[in-house]
């Protein structure tokens, strides 16, 4: 089996990237709907994260199973499972280490993201999150010898200024601990995205990451239970069974299965055709896409401020996309 990663064409990469970014925008909206509202929030952060990871894992493993049964229809089920085992590269030591790193990155992103949004407003959270994503992905790229070009740096700065201009009117009083958690969440997502550029099988890798991250979360909850003399696992599970949380559970399932599970797998496939600078800059468009979605689906006002900030963001991203490759 070749270790070469299959790279999609430019057109397919563009389409996959657009779908993934829309999924990210929808995920932010769903998360804020479930976790926002102070005392009136629909679900707690632990339950939301656990259900999100579980539904994402189940959805992705279902897709993996369908793919293998379709590709090997004449074969026995046992043969399909053997092929799946071989295709997962689980005998490769580095790959196993990379899988656990990916799972840890995914868990840190999802869990810290949920906790931070309990007290952060949407605008502040988005600005801190994507700023951290930008910084972490570009720093790691430089360390790995993939120094961005001048156009990529200038374009990224312009796009980030546009993002700041878009969100500035809605930024509330800083909640410093929540901002730190959101920054760490952004750094974890940056690491998760960088790992995606090495993915041989985006759907299979994503399913594995979601499954392992759930195991890690249950392990952390168990450790917290022992340290604090509180059954955190039982408390989390009981919270999800309360009738008042059913709407939050539904939002968590949709977020996990569609906008996270399938969305992240599509993002992993798109990443094989993007360099780190482009991948980081493109994500700055997510809050703008979410704002446009509000205009289209929620009949929100299409303001001059939104148009101007969108133009700045897209201009910066365009500079990054047309930057000369070294």
Phi, psi and omega per residue, in radians:
X1 nan 2.351 -3.130
X2 -1.355 2.501 3.101
X3 -1.550 0.000 -3.105
X4 -1.231 2.319 -3.139
X5 -1.444 2.293 3.131
X6 -1.272 2.142 -3.114
X7 -1.828 2.151 -3.135
X8 -1.250 2.840 3.106
X9 -1.177 2.905 -3.116
X10 -1.051 -0.705 -3.124
X11 -1.154 -0.769 3.130
X12 -1.156 -0.710 3.100
X13 -1.040 -0.759 3.130
X14 -1.087 -0.760 -3.127
X15 -1.155 -0.782 3.132
X16 -1.110 -0.708 3.138
X17 -1.096 -0.772 3.132
X18 -1.072 -0.775 3.130
X19 -1.080 -0.757 -3.124
X20 -1.124 -0.743 -3.121
X21 -1.153 -0.652 3.066
X22 -1.126 -0.697 3.099
X23 -1.098 -0.703 3.104
X24 -1.084 -0.749 3.139
X25 -1.100 -0.768 3.121
X26 -1.129 -0.627 3.141
X27 -1.144 -0.688 3.099
X28 -1.089 -0.724 3.135
X29 -1.133 -0.800 -3.132
X30 -1.088 -0.745 -3.138
X31 -1.109 -0.751 -3.129
X32 -1.179 -0.644 3.096
X33 -1.086 -0.675 -3.083
X34 -1.403 -0.668 -2.971
X35 -1.773 -0.292 -3.123
X36 -1.382 -3.114 3.059
X37 1.580 0.166 3.082
X38 1.060 -2.200 -3.119
X39 -1.157 -0.330 -3.108
X40 -1.592 0.193 -3.119
X41 -1.055 2.635 -3.015
X42 -1.464 -0.324 -3.069
X43 -2.824 2.707 3.098
X44 -1.468 2.831 -3.027
X45 -1.110 -0.708 -3.118
X46 -1.115 -0.840 -3.134
X47 -1.095 -0.756 -3.135
X48 -1.046 -0.797 -3.112
X49 -1.146 -0.782 -3.110
X50 -1.117 -0.784 3.131
X51 -1.157 -0.671 3.120
X52 -1.064 -0.790 3.134
X53 -1.199 -0.727 -3.127
X54 -1.117 -0.849 -3.124
X55 -1.147 -0.619 3.075
X56 -1.130 -0.766 3.138
X57 -1.101 -0.821 -3.123
X58 -1.082 -0.755 3.140
X59 -1.111 -0.790 -3.104
X60 -1.191 -0.708 3.108
X61 -1.171 -0.578 3.055
X62 -1.097 -0.755 3.121
X63 -1.140 -0.729 3.107
X64 -1.043 -0.777 3.131
X65 -1.090 -0.761 3.108
X66 -1.099 -0.711 3.129
X67 -1.070 -0.768 -3.096
X68 -1.283 -0.645 3.081
X69 -1.166 -0.626 3.120
X70 -1.235 -0.750 -3.100
X71 -1.257 -0.442 -3.101
X72 -2.208 0.874 -3.050
X73 -1.014 -0.744 -3.120
X74 -1.257 -0.317 -3.040
X75 -1.377 2.797 3.071
X76 -1.268 2.773 3.138
X77 -1.075 -0.661 -3.139
X78 -1.101 -0.632 3.104
X79 -1.166 -0.668 3.128
X80 -1.116 -0.711 3.133
X81 -1.175 -0.634 3.094
X82 -1.130 -0.734 3.113
X83 -1.120 -0.705 3.120
X84 -1.079 -0.710 3.130
X85 -1.107 -0.720 3.140
X86 -1.230 -0.652 -3.071
X87 -1.236 -0.337 -3.084
X88 -1.386 -0.077 3.102
X89 1.024 0.437 -3.013
X90 -1.215 -0.205 3.108
X91 -1.505 -0.093 3.141
X92 -1.542 2.020 -3.057
X93 -0.971 -0.793 -3.113
X94 -1.126 -0.666 -3.133
X95 -1.109 -0.704 3.087
X96 -1.084 -0.774 3.097
X97 -1.062 -0.721 3.138
X98 -1.156 -0.613 3.122
X99 -1.125 -0.751 3.134
X100 -1.192 -0.619 3.071
X101 -1.129 -0.734 3.096
X102 -1.096 -0.724 3.124
X103 -1.133 -0.735 3.121
X104 -1.130 -0.714 3.112
X105 -1.098 -0.771 3.140
X106 -1.108 -0.773 3.140
X107 -1.122 -0.788 -3.137
X108 -1.075 -0.745 3.110
X109 -1.075 -0.948 -3.021
X110 -1.154 -0.744 -3.065
X111 -1.274 -0.850 3.137
X112 -1.129 -0.626 3.085
X113 -1.031 -0.823 -3.121
X114 -1.135 -0.762 -3.128
X115 -1.143 -0.752 -3.097
X116 -1.106 -0.650 -3.091
X117 -1.305 -0.078 3.058
X118 -1.176 -0.502 -3.094
X119 -2.208 -0.140 3.114
X120 -1.651 2.511 2.998
X121 -1.343 2.853 -3.043
X122 -1.026 -0.774 -3.065
X123 -1.132 -0.856 3.139
X124 -1.080 -0.765 3.134
X125 -1.048 -0.779 -3.122
X126 -1.140 -0.726 -3.120
X127 -1.108 -0.798 3.140
X128 -1.182 -0.769 -3.106
X129 -1.028 -0.938 -3.039
X130 -1.340 -0.418 2.991
X131 -1.139 -0.734 3.117
X132 -1.180 -0.649 3.090
X133 -1.072 -0.829 3.104
X134 -0.969 -0.910 -3.060
X135 -1.105 -0.838 -3.061
X136 -1.155 -0.763 -3.104
X137 -1.166 -0.696 -3.127
X138 -1.275 -0.637 3.101
X139 -1.128 -0.801 3.127
X140 -1.115 -0.685 3.126
X141 -1.081 -0.718 3.110
X142 -1.137 -0.734 3.117
X143 -1.061 -0.636 -3.138
X144 -1.425 0.044 3.103
X145 1.552 0.168 3.132
X146 -1.768 1.216 -3.068
X147 -1.204 2.237 3.135
X148 -1.207 2.674 3.105
X149 -1.358 2.948 3.134
X150 -1.054 -0.730 3.132
X151 -1.096 -0.675 3.135
X152 -1.153 -0.696 3.119
X153 -1.161 -0.844 -3.135
X154 -1.080 -0.771 3.141
X155 -1.094 -0.718 3.124
X156 -1.117 -0.727 3.125
X157 -1.114 -0.783 3.129
X158 -1.073 -0.775 -3.137
X159 -1.103 -0.678 3.136
X160 -1.210 -0.639 3.060
X161 -1.090 -0.723 3.093
X162 -1.092 -0.680 3.092
X163 -1.119 -0.762 3.106
X164 -1.068 -0.713 3.115
X165 -1.136 -0.661 3.120
X166 -1.111 -0.744 -3.004
X167 -1.604 -0.297 -2.997
X168 -0.919 -0.787 -3.097
X169 -1.086 -0.391 -3.062
X170 -1.822 0.048 -3.121
X171 -1.287 2.217 -3.094
X172 -1.670 -2.940 3.121
X173 -1.099 2.240 -3.095
X174 -1.045 2.312 2.993
X175 -1.888 1.681 -2.872
X176 -1.075 -0.741 3.135
X177 -1.144 -0.684 3.111
X178 -1.161 -0.636 3.099
X179 -1.152 -0.666 3.096
X180 -1.128 -0.756 3.109
X181 -1.091 -0.698 3.133
X182 -1.195 -0.630 3.083
X183 -1.123 -0.743 3.088
X184 -1.121 -0.641 3.073
X185 -1.086 -0.740 3.111
X186 -1.132 -0.693 3.100
X187 -1.125 -0.687 3.109
X188 -1.136 -0.707 3.112
X189 -1.156 -0.639 3.081
X190 -1.050 -0.751 3.094
X191 -1.116 -0.747 3.128
X192 -1.062 -0.698 3.126
X193 -1.187 -0.721 3.133
X194 -1.112 -0.637 3.089
X195 -1.143 -0.526 -3.133
X196 -1.126 -0.419 3.129
X197 -1.219 -0.251 3.127
X198 -1.807 0.151 -3.032
X199 -1.349 2.221 3.048
X200 -1.443 -0.594 -3.104
X201 -2.389 1.622 -3.029
X202 -0.964 -0.776 -3.101
X203 -1.186 -0.789 -3.135
X204 -1.138 -0.763 3.120
X205 -1.098 -0.755 -3.137
X206 -1.098 -0.734 3.108
X207 -1.063 -0.745 3.132
X208 -1.131 -0.757 -3.141
X209 -1.093 -0.763 -3.135
X210 -1.101 -0.725 -3.132
X211 -1.143 -0.820 -3.122
X212 -1.168 -0.628 -3.140
X213 -1.157 -0.576 3.083
X214 -1.164 -0.703 3.089
X215 -1.071 -0.765 3.135
X216 -1.110 -0.688 -3.131
X217 -1.152 -0.757 3.106
X218 -1.108 -0.619 3.103
X219 -1.145 -0.747 3.125
X220 -1.126 -0.745 3.118
X221 -1.088 -0.665 3.109
X222 -1.134 -0.757 3.111
X223 -1.089 -0.737 3.096
X224 -1.104 -0.628 3.119
X225 -1.078 -0.756 -3.125
X226 -1.218 -0.675 -3.084
X227 -1.269 -0.622 -3.052
X228 -1.811 0.002 -3.129
X229 1.027 0.609 3.099
X230 -2.305 2.345 -3.139
X231 -1.364 1.509 -3.068
X232 -1.123 -0.653 -3.129
X233 -1.127 -0.845 3.141
X234 -1.101 -0.692 3.137
X235 -1.116 -0.743 3.129
X236 -1.117 -0.789 -3.127
X237 -1.171 -0.665 3.139
X238 -1.174 -0.600 3.113
X239 -1.078 -0.646 -3.104
X240 -1.253 -0.325 -3.104
X241 -1.607 -0.105 3.137
X242 -1.301 2.382 -3.067
X243 -1.023 -0.572 -3.108
X244 -1.157 -0.237 -3.071
X245 -1.786 0.018 -3.033
X246 -1.062 -0.713 3.098
X247 -1.097 -0.689 3.095
X248 -1.151 -0.639 3.105
X249 -1.098 -0.763 3.133
X250 -1.080 -0.764 3.111
X251 -1.089 -0.686 3.125
X252 -1.147 -0.683 3.133
X253 -1.154 -0.795 3.117
X254 -1.093 -0.753 3.119
X255 -1.078 -0.771 -3.103
X256 -1.248 -0.803 -3.043
X257 -1.316 -0.762 -3.019
X258 -1.722 -1.179 -2.993
X259 -1.289 -0.394 3.089
X260 -1.722 -1.111 -3.069
X261 -0.976 -1.125 -3.127
X262 -1.194 -0.684 -3.138
X263 -1.077 -0.730 -3.125
X264 -1.238 -0.613 3.087
X265 -1.117 -0.726 3.089
X266 -1.122 -0.697 3.109
X267 -1.086 -0.719 3.124
X268 -1.077 -0.683 3.113
X269 -1.196 -0.710 3.131
X270 -1.127 -0.615 -3.075
X271 -1.104 -0.423 3.137
X272 -1.194 -0.258 3.111
X273 -1.919 0.177 -3.113
X274 -2.190 2.513 2.998
X275 -1.510 2.894 -3.057
X276 -0.983 -0.694 -3.119
X277 -1.116 -0.753 3.128
X278 -1.168 -0.756 -3.133
X279 -1.081 -0.720 -3.131
X280 -1.186 -0.782 -3.097
X281 -1.151 -0.699 -3.111
X282 -1.055 -0.562 -3.106
X283 -1.231 -0.277 3.075
X284 -1.176 -0.256 3.141
X285 -1.437 -0.180 -3.042
X286 -1.031 -0.860 3.110
X287 -1.056 -0.614 3.107
X288 -1.157 -0.738 3.102
X289 -1.075 -0.714 3.112
X290 -1.100 -0.691 3.124
X291 -1.143 -0.718 3.099
X292 -1.122 -0.681 3.080
X293 -1.054 -0.643 3.089
X294 -1.113 -0.638 3.107
X295 -1.182 -0.750 -3.060
X296 -1.297 -0.811 -2.987
X297 -1.736 -0.462 -3.110
X298 -1.895 0.112 3.106
X299 1.007 0.617 3.066
X300 -1.321 2.843 -3.055
X301 -1.297 2.323 3.037
X302 -1.516 1.635 -3.029
X303 -1.573 2.823 3.058
X304 -1.110 -0.583 3.105
X305 -1.071 -0.760 3.120
X306 -1.137 -0.749 -3.140
X307 -1.117 -0.779 -3.111
X308 -1.155 -0.787 3.140
X309 -1.151 -0.656 3.091
X310 -1.093 -0.705 3.124
X311 -1.114 -0.703 3.123
X312 -1.151 -0.807 3.141
X313 -1.054 -0.860 -3.098
X314 -1.172 -0.566 3.085
X315 -1.127 -0.771 3.114
X316 -1.106 -0.778 3.125
X317 -1.107 -0.672 3.114
X318 -1.059 -0.711 3.089
X319 -1.050 -0.730 3.135
X320 -1.141 -0.719 -3.063
X321 -1.219 -0.564 -3.114
X322 -1.648 0.048 -3.118
X323 -1.033 2.470 3.132
X324 -1.183 2.275 3.087
X325 -1.313 2.478 -3.136
X326 -1.346 nan nan
